[in-house]
Amino acid sequence: MSYVEVPGAQVPIRMWTDPAAVEDVAMQQLRNVATLPWIKGLAVMPDVHYGKGATVGSVIAMRGAVCPAAVGVDIGCGMSAVKTSLTANDLPGDLSRLRSKIEQAIPVGRGMHDAPVDPGRLHGYPTAGWGDFWSRFDGVAEAVKFRQERATKQMGSLGSGNHFIEFCLDDTGAVWLMLHSGSRNIGKELAEFHMGQAQKLPHNQGLVDRDLAVFIADTPQMAAYRNDLFWAQEYAKHNRAVMMALFQDVVRKEFKKAKPTFEPVISCHHNYVAEEQYDGMDLLVTRKGAIRAGSGEYGIIPGSMGTGSYIVKGLGNAASFNSASHGAGRKMSRNAAKKRFSTRDLEEQTRGVECRKDSGVVDEIPGAYKPIEKVMEQQRDLVQVVAKLKQVICVKG
């Protein structure tokens, strides 16, 4: 489908979904965002749903301002995927050992490594700039510096919630490795600190929603936020890269005879800010639950833990600010999912997938998410499908 424009807003709200299908609270959030004086446009993805501060599945383009809540607390959250030389024929009948080896190599939930991962020991990991990256931690907000030890040990760990590591097959039977994670606790700490700082500023006192507080260009507060934001986005990118390297090491050891090789890794943020130009204007584009989908750019759009995911190429649609959805998107809250579904439902909906099937992940059941096929259908003018993946192992945070 092409987009539908919401009437009555002070700037264009372009929606790649039926506005009638959007929750009232999410629609109100979108209208609130459109009232910000600095906004130049708002694109809404088909996986749109209510979120803290700003709507998940929204792309917000502002001039001279940025809203920390529109990035979210998991700064730099995103996806990585890589195609391997392995095929379905190389897989053992019982995948539980492989899942266990992945969980041993990569801490999940609130876990962390006993000692910081040395990237120099990771097969083929590009270590250039590693020392410079960590030295720049000295420049982040004083309020979170006490988290440095934890941040170093959490580098290369999954986290909780909807984060995951998957072993997948595409339609040709080729094996792919895929994972979803972000900037761990340090990103959350930085995000919450700066959200609090923004809410105290005088220019934010008359906003319709205090969560939409912004930083304005050429101010010390904006400079401090940008510094910490871009550092956290880089942390998230390194975190996924370290995990992918650890994941590949597991696969090399478990499939020694097959001697697996790996194509270049595809990686994309879906909670972040980028400096981009549209209509001759330099804008700060915030994607919260959306990926960049510039012409020919690779992206990853996952479904739920029992359905499947897509590797895509962007079509460069400027009306969406070169964006696409970041996944299927929730159709019910975590609490609602826990009340609605049982572990028996989870077992049924994840049949054929080696994964946790206990009460701790019922809130991530496929039935709590929108159908990924419909989401993909609604954004045919944003991306083209390169490969469809189906997970056979899913490690949940």
C-alpha positions as CSV (number, residue, x, y, z in Angstrom):
1,M,0.0,0.0,0.0
2,S,1.0,3.6,-0.2
3,Y,0.6,5.9,2.8
4,V,-2.6,7.5,4.2
5,E,-2.3,11.1,5.4
6,V,-4.0,11.9,8.7
7,P,-6.1,15.1,8.4
8,G,-6.0,18.0,10.8
9,A,-2.4,17.8,11.8
10,Q,0.0,20.8,11.6
11,V,2.6,18.7,9.7
12,P,2.0,15.7,7.5
13,I,1.4,12.4,9.4
14,R,1.9,9.7,6.8
15,M,0.7,6.3,7.8
16,W,1.6,3.0,6.2
17,T,-1.4,1.3,7.9
18,D,-5.1,1.9,8.3
19,P,-5.5,4.7,10.8
20,A,-8.7,3.0,12.1
21,A,-6.6,0.0,13.2
22,V,-4.3,2.1,15.4
23,E,-5.0,2.2,19.1
24,D,-6.6,5.5,20.3
25,V,-3.7,6.1,22.8
26,A,-1.1,5.6,20.0
27,M,-3.0,7.9,17.7
28,Q,-3.1,10.6,20.4
29,Q,0.6,10.2,20.9
30,L,1.2,10.8,17.1
31,R,-1.0,13.9,17.2
32,N,0.9,15.2,20.2
33,V,4.2,14.7,18.5
34,A,2.9,16.6,15.5
35,T,2.3,19.7,17.7
36,L,6.0,20.1,18.5
37,P,7.2,23.5,17.1
38,W,10.4,21.9,15.6
39,I,8.7,19.0,13.7
40,K,8.9,18.9,9.9
41,G,7.2,15.5,9.3
42,L,6.1,12.3,10.8
43,A,6.0,8.8,9.1
44,V,4.2,5.9,10.8
45,M,5.1,2.4,10.1
46,P,2.7,-0.6,9.8
47,D,3.9,-2.1,13.1
48,V,2.8,1.1,15.0
49,H,1.8,0.7,18.6
50,Y,1.7,2.7,21.9
51,G,5.1,3.4,23.5
52,K,6.6,5.3,26.4
53,G,6.7,9.0,25.4
54,A,6.6,8.5,21.7
55,T,4.9,5.8,19.6
56,V,6.8,2.7,18.6
57,G,6.9,2.5,14.8
58,S,7.3,6.3,14.3
59,V,9.8,8.3,12.3
60,I,10.1,11.9,13.5
61,A,11.9,14.5,11.5
62,M,12.8,17.7,13.4
63,R,14.9,20.7,12.6
64,G,17.2,21.9,15.3
65,A,15.8,19.7,18.0
66,V,15.6,16.1,19.2
67,C,13.3,14.3,21.7
68,P,15.0,11.7,23.9
69,A,11.8,9.9,24.6
70,A,11.3,9.5,20.8
71,V,14.5,7.4,20.7
72,G,13.4,5.3,23.7
73,V,15.4,3.9,26.6
74,D,17.2,1.2,24.6
75,I,19.3,3.6,22.6
76,G,20.7,1.9,19.4
77,C,18.6,-1.2,19.7
78,G,18.7,-3.1,16.4
79,M,19.3,-6.3,14.5
80,S,22.2,-8.2,12.9
81,A,22.1,-11.2,10.6
82,V,24.6,-13.2,8.5
83,K,24.1,-15.9,5.9
84,T,26.4,-19.0,6.4
85,S,27.6,-21.8,4.1
86,L,25.6,-24.3,6.2
87,T,22.4,-25.8,5.0
88,A,19.5,-27.6,6.6
89,N,21.2,-30.9,5.8
90,D,24.0,-30.0,8.1
91,L,21.8,-29.7,11.2
92,P,21.4,-32.5,13.8
93,G,18.0,-33.9,14.6
94,D,18.2,-32.6,18.1
95,L,19.0,-28.9,18.3
96,S,18.9,-28.6,22.1
97,R,22.7,-28.9,22.4
98,L,23.3,-26.1,20.0
99,R,20.9,-23.9,21.8
100,S,22.6,-24.7,25.1
101,K,26.1,-23.8,23.6
102,I,24.7,-20.5,22.4
103,E,23.4,-19.7,25.9
104,Q,26.7,-20.6,27.4
105,A,28.6,-18.3,25.1
106,I,26.3,-15.3,25.3
107,P,24.8,-14.2,28.6
108,V,21.0,-13.5,28.5
109,G,18.6,-11.6,30.7
110,R,20.4,-9.4,33.2
111,G,23.5,-11.5,32.9
112,M,26.9,-10.4,31.9
113,H,30.4,-11.9,31.2
114,D,32.6,-12.7,34.2
115,A,35.2,-10.5,32.6
116,P,35.1,-8.0,29.7
117,V,35.3,-9.8,26.3
118,D,38.6,-9.2,24.6
119,P,37.8,-8.5,21.0
120,G,41.3,-9.4,20.0
121,R,40.4,-13.0,20.8
122,L,37.4,-13.1,18.5
123,H,37.8,-14.6,15.1
124,G,38.1,-11.8,12.6
125,Y,36.7,-9.1,14.8
126,P,37.7,-5.6,13.7
127,T,39.4,-4.1,16.7
128,A,40.3,-0.8,15.2
129,G,38.9,2.1,17.3
130,W,38.0,-0.1,20.3
131,G,40.3,1.7,22.7
132,D,39.1,5.1,21.4
133,F,35.5,4.1,21.9
134,W,36.0,3.2,25.5
135,S,38.2,6.3,26.2
136,R,35.2,8.4,25.1
137,F,33.2,7.0,28.0
138,D,35.0,9.6,30.1
139,G,33.0,12.2,28.4
140,V,29.5,10.9,29.1
141,A,27.2,12.1,31.9
142,E,28.8,12.0,35.3
143,A,25.6,10.5,36.7
144,V,26.2,7.2,34.9
145,K,29.9,6.8,35.1
146,F,29.6,4.5,38.1
147,R,28.1,2.0,35.6
148,Q,31.4,1.6,33.6
149,E,32.4,-1.8,35.1
150,R,28.9,-3.2,34.4
151,A,28.9,-1.7,30.9
152,T,32.2,-3.4,30.0
153,K,31.0,-6.8,31.3
154,Q,27.7,-6.5,29.5
155,M,29.3,-5.8,26.2
156,G,28.5,-8.9,24.2
157,S,25.3,-9.9,26.1
158,L,21.7,-10.2,25.0
159,G,19.5,-8.5,27.6
160,S,15.9,-9.3,28.3
161,G,12.4,-8.5,26.9
162,N,12.0,-9.0,23.2
163,H,15.7,-9.5,22.5
164,F,16.7,-12.8,21.0
165,I,19.3,-14.9,19.2
166,E,18.1,-17.1,16.4
167,F,19.4,-19.9,14.1
168,C,17.3,-19.7,10.9
169,L,16.7,-21.3,7.6
170,D,15.8,-19.4,4.4
171,D,13.6,-20.7,1.6
172,T,16.5,-22.4,-0.1
173,G,17.6,-24.2,3.1
174,A,20.6,-22.0,3.8
175,V,21.4,-21.3,7.5
176,W,21.4,-17.7,8.8
177,L,22.4,-16.4,12.2
178,M,20.4,-13.5,13.5
179,L,20.1,-11.5,16.8
180,H,18.3,-8.5,18.3
181,S,19.7,-6.4,21.1
182,G,20.8,-2.9,22.0
183,S,22.8,-0.8,24.4
184,R,22.0,-2.8,27.6
185,N,21.8,-1.1,30.9
186,I,24.2,1.8,30.1
187,G,22.0,3.0,27.2
188,K,18.9,2.9,29.5
189,E,20.7,4.8,32.2
190,L,21.9,7.5,29.8
191,A,18.4,7.7,28.2
192,E,16.6,8.2,31.5
193,F,19.1,10.7,32.7
194,H,18.7,12.9,29.6
195,M,14.9,12.6,29.6
196,G,14.9,14.0,33.1
197,Q,17.2,16.8,32.1
198,A,15.1,17.7,29.1
199,Q,11.9,17.9,31.2
200,K,13.4,20.6,33.4
201,L,14.2,23.0,30.6
202,P,12.0,26.2,30.3
203,H,11.0,25.7,26.7
204,N,9.4,22.3,27.5
205,Q,7.0,23.5,30.2
206,G,4.1,24.2,27.9
207,L,4.1,20.9,26.0
208,V,1.0,18.8,25.7
209,D,3.0,15.8,27.0
210,R,6.0,16.3,29.3
211,D,7.5,13.1,27.8
212,L,8.0,14.9,24.6
213,A,10.6,17.3,26.1
214,V,13.3,18.2,23.6
215,F,16.8,19.5,23.4
216,I,17.4,22.4,21.1
217,A,20.4,22.9,18.8
218,D,23.3,25.0,19.9
219,T,22.7,24.6,23.6
220,P,25.0,22.8,26.2
221,Q,22.2,20.4,27.0
222,M,21.9,19.3,23.3
223,A,25.6,18.9,23.0
224,A,25.8,16.7,26.1
225,Y,22.9,14.6,24.9
226,R,24.2,14.2,21.3
227,N,27.6,13.1,22.8
228,D,26.0,10.4,25.0
229,L,23.4,9.4,22.4
230,F,26.0,8.7,19.7
231,W,28.2,6.9,22.1
232,A,25.4,4.7,23.2
233,Q,24.4,4.0,19.6
234,E,28.0,2.9,19.0
235,Y,27.9,0.7,22.1
236,A,24.8,-1.0,20.8
237,K,26.5,-1.6,17.4
238,H,29.6,-3.1,19.1
239,N,27.4,-5.2,21.4
240,R,25.7,-6.9,18.5
241,A,29.0,-7.3,16.7
242,V,30.7,-9.0,19.7
243,M,27.7,-11.3,20.1
244,M,27.7,-12.2,16.5
245,A,31.4,-13.0,16.7
246,L,30.7,-15.2,19.7
247,F,27.7,-16.8,17.9
248,Q,29.9,-17.6,14.9
249,D,32.6,-19.2,17.2
250,V,29.9,-21.5,18.6
251,V,28.9,-22.5,15.1
252,R,32.5,-23.1,14.0
253,K,33.1,-25.4,16.9
254,E,29.7,-27.3,16.6
255,F,30.1,-27.8,12.8
256,K,33.8,-28.4,12.5
257,K,33.5,-31.0,9.8
258,A,31.4,-28.6,7.6
259,K,33.9,-25.8,8.0
260,P,31.3,-23.1,7.9
261,T,32.0,-19.7,6.3
262,F,30.0,-16.5,6.7
263,E,29.0,-13.7,4.4
264,P,29.3,-10.1,5.5
265,V,27.1,-9.2,8.5
266,I,24.0,-7.1,7.9
267,S,23.3,-4.7,10.8
268,C,20.8,-2.0,11.4
269,H,19.6,0.2,14.3
270,H,15.9,0.6,14.9
271,N,15.9,3.0,17.9
272,Y,18.2,5.9,17.0
273,V,18.8,9.4,15.7
274,A,20.5,10.2,12.4
275,E,21.4,13.5,10.7
276,E,19.8,13.5,7.3
277,Q,18.7,16.0,4.6
278,Y,15.2,16.3,3.1
279,D,13.8,19.1,0.9
280,G,17.1,20.9,1.3
281,M,16.8,21.0,5.1
282,D,19.3,19.4,7.6
283,L,17.1,17.4,9.9
284,L,17.5,15.2,12.9
285,V,15.5,12.0,12.1
286,T,14.5,9.8,15.0
287,R,13.5,6.3,14.3
288,K,11.7,4.6,17.2
289,G,10.9,1.1,16.1
290,A,11.8,1.7,12.5
291,I,14.9,1.0,10.3
292,R,16.5,3.1,7.6
293,A,15.5,1.9,4.2
294,G,17.5,4.0,1.8
295,S,17.7,2.8,-1.8
296,G,19.6,-0.5,-1.9
297,E,20.3,-0.5,1.8
298,Y,19.9,-3.8,3.6
299,G,17.7,-4.2,6.6
300,I,16.2,-6.8,8.8
301,I,12.5,-7.0,9.8
302,P,11.8,-9.8,12.3
303,G,8.4,-11.3,13.2
304,S,7.7,-13.1,16.5
305,M,9.5,-16.1,18.0
306,G,7.4,-18.6,16.1
307,T,6.7,-17.0,12.7
308,G,9.8,-15.8,10.8
309,S,11.7,-12.7,9.6
310,Y,12.7,-10.9,6.5
311,I,16.0,-9.6,5.0
312,V,15.1,-6.6,2.9
313,K,16.5,-3.9,0.6
314,G,15.3,-0.4,1.0
315,L,13.5,1.4,-1.9
316,G,14.5,4.9,-0.8
317,N,11.0,6.3,-0.3
318,A,11.5,9.9,0.8
319,A,7.8,10.2,1.9
320,S,8.8,7.8,4.8
321,F,12.1,9.6,5.3
322,N,13.7,6.5,3.8
323,S,12.3,4.2,6.6
324,A,10.5,0.9,7.1
325,S,9.1,-1.0,10.0
326,H,11.4,-2.7,12.6
327,G,9.3,-5.8,13.0
328,A,5.8,-7.2,13.4
329,G,4.9,-4.9,16.3
330,R,2.9,-5.8,19.4
331,K,-0.9,-6.0,19.2
332,M,-1.3,-6.4,22.9
333,S,0.7,-5.4,26.0
334,R,2.9,-7.9,27.9
335,N,0.4,-8.0,30.8
336,A,-2.5,-8.6,28.4
337,A,-0.5,-11.4,26.8
338,K,0.2,-13.1,30.1
339,K,-3.5,-13.0,31.0
340,R,-4.7,-14.2,27.6
341,F,-2.2,-17.0,26.9
342,S,-0.8,-20.1,28.7
343,T,2.3,-22.1,28.4
344,R,0.3,-24.7,26.4
345,D,-0.5,-21.9,23.9
346,L,3.2,-21.0,23.8
347,E,4.1,-24.6,23.1
348,E,1.5,-24.8,20.3
349,Q,2.5,-21.5,18.6
350,T,6.3,-22.3,18.8
351,R,6.0,-25.9,17.6
352,G,9.1,-26.9,15.6
353,V,11.3,-24.2,17.3
354,E,13.9,-25.2,19.9
355,C,13.3,-22.5,22.5
356,R,12.0,-21.7,26.0
357,K,8.4,-22.6,26.4
358,D,7.9,-21.6,30.1
359,S,5.8,-18.9,31.8
360,G,8.7,-16.5,31.7
361,V,8.4,-15.9,28.0
362,V,4.6,-16.2,27.5
363,D,4.5,-12.4,27.0
364,E,6.6,-12.9,23.8
365,I,4.2,-15.5,22.4
366,P,3.5,-15.0,18.6
367,G,-0.1,-14.3,19.3
368,A,0.8,-11.1,21.1
369,Y,2.2,-9.7,17.8
370,K,0.7,-8.5,14.6
371,P,1.0,-10.9,11.6
372,I,4.4,-10.2,10.0
373,E,3.0,-11.0,6.5
374,K,0.4,-8.2,6.7
375,V,3.1,-5.8,8.0
376,M,5.2,-6.6,5.0
377,E,2.3,-6.3,2.6
378,Q,1.6,-2.8,3.9
379,Q,5.2,-1.5,3.1
380,R,5.7,-2.9,-0.4
381,D,6.6,0.7,-1.5
382,L,9.3,0.9,1.3
383,V,11.3,-2.3,0.9
384,Q,11.7,-5.3,-1.3
385,V,12.2,-8.8,0.2
386,V,15.6,-10.4,-0.3
387,A,15.1,-13.5,1.9
388,K,12.5,-14.9,4.2
389,L,13.8,-16.7,7.3
390,K,12.2,-19.2,9.6
391,Q,13.8,-19.8,13.0
392,V,14.6,-23.4,14.2
393,I,16.3,-22.2,17.4
394,C,15.3,-19.1,19.4
395,V,17.2,-17.9,22.5
396,K,15.1,-15.4,24.4
397,G,16.4,-12.9,26.9
